[in-house]
């Protein structure tokens, strides 16, 4: 049974500084670079398949890596971590 006059035993959470300090231009520049990198890697993977070559395991991994780069770029730009507040 807790007394409403006593403070809660839960310690306040430490604030976490964002990776890029909340700098919109930094997130846009680095996220855009990751998106362009993913497009470049994906373009070369598709070029190998388009020339009539079979889709080897290396080509599939290259496409997956390109998708990962692009997804990472989107995450950096929109920065979804910390946007949602916890309610107790």
C-alpha positions as a Python dict, from the first residue, in 0.01 Angstrom:
ca = {
    (1, 'X'): (0, 0, 0),
    (2, 'X'): (162, 318, -112),
    (3, 'X'): (109, 652, 51),
    (4, 'X'): (27, 927, -205),
    (5, 'X'): (240, 1172, -7),
    (6, 'X'): (560, 970, -47),
    (7, 'X'): (758, 995, -370),
    (8, 'X'): (761, 700, -603),
    (9, 'X'): (1061, 464, -569),
    (10, 'X'): (1107, 470, -947),
    (11, 'X'): (1408, 677, -1049),
    (12, 'X'): (1366, 921, -1339),
    (13, 'X'): (1501, 799, -1671),
    (14, 'X'): (1817, 953, -1805),
    (15, 'X'): (1764, 1142, -2127),
    (16, 'X'): (1938, 987, -2426),
    (17, 'X'): (2092, 1228, -2673),
    (18, 'X'): (2004, 1143, -3036),
    (19, 'X'): (2283, 1007, -3253),
    (20, 'X'): (2303, 1317, -3473),
    (21, 'X'): (2198, 1557, -3199),
    (22, 'X'): (1859, 1618, -3358),
    (23, 'X'): (2024, 1793, -3653),
    (24, 'X'): (1778, 1765, -3943),
    (25, 'X'): (2034, 1847, -4214),
    (26, 'X'): (2278, 1586, -4076),
    (27, 'X'): (2009, 1317, -4079),
    (28, 'X'): (1894, 1417, -4427),
    (29, 'X'): (2247, 1417, -4570),
    (30, 'X'): (2360, 1087, -4419),
    (31, 'X'): (2024, 914, -4477),
    (32, 'X'): (2018, 1036, -4836),
    (33, 'X'): (2372, 906, -4888),
    (34, 'X'): (2266, 564, -4757),
    (35, 'X'): (1962, 564, -4988),
    (36, 'X'): (2176, 653, -5289),
    (37, 'X'): (2430, 386, -5190),
    (38, 'X'): (2154, 126, -5170),
    (39, 'X'): (2029, 231, -5513),
    (40, 'X'): (2379, 207, -5660),
    (41, 'X'): (2443, -139, -5519),
    (42, 'X'): (2097, -256, -5626),
    (43, 'X'): (2147, -117, -5976),
    (44, 'X'): (2461, -323, -6023),
    (45, 'X'): (2290, -636, -5892),
    (46, 'X'): (2000, -589, -6134),
    (47, 'X'): (2240, -522, -6421),
    (48, 'X'): (2395, -868, -6376),
    (49, 'X'): (2051, -1032, -6388),
    (50, 'X'): (1931, -816, -6679),
    (51, 'X'): (2217, -926, -6904),
    (52, 'X'): (2086, -1279, -6900),
    (53, 'X'): (2295, -1414, -6617),
    (54, 'X'): (2134, -1641, -6363),
    (55, 'X'): (2055, -1499, -6023),
    (56, 'X'): (2335, -1651, -5819),
    (57, 'X'): (2355, -1649, -5443),
    (58, 'X'): (2600, -1357, -5459),
    (59, 'X'): (2355, -1152, -5665),
    (60, 'X'): (2074, -1225, -5421),
    (61, 'X'): (2296, -1124, -5128),
    (62, 'X'): (2392, -807, -5312),
    (63, 'X'): (2023, -720, -5358),
    (64, 'X'): (1955, -790, -4990),
    (65, 'X'): (2248, -569, -4891),
    (66, 'X'): (2113, -290, -5114),
    (67, 'X'): (1770, -321, -4950),
    (68, 'X'): (1935, -306, -4608),
    (69, 'X'): (2126, 10, -4699),
    (70, 'X'): (1809, 174, -4825),
    (71, 'X'): (1616, 75, -4512),
    (72, 'X'): (1895, 207, -4292),
    (73, 'X'): (1881, 537, -4482),
    (74, 'X'): (1508, 567, -4421),
    (75, 'X'): (1556, 495, -4050),
    (76, 'X'): (1827, 760, -4023),
    (77, 'X'): (1613, 1021, -4198),
    (78, 'X'): (1291, 964, -4005),
    (79, 'X'): (1458, 869, -3671),
    (80, 'X'): (1170, 666, -3524),
    (81, 'X'): (1353, 585, -3198),
    (82, 'X'): (1228, 790, -2907),
    (83, 'X'): (931, 944, -3089),
    (84, 'X'): (678, 743, -2891),
    (85, 'X'): (643, 818, -2521),
    (86, 'X'): (579, 543, -2271),
    (87, 'X'): (268, 565, -2061),
    (88, 'X'): (259, 386, -1730),
}
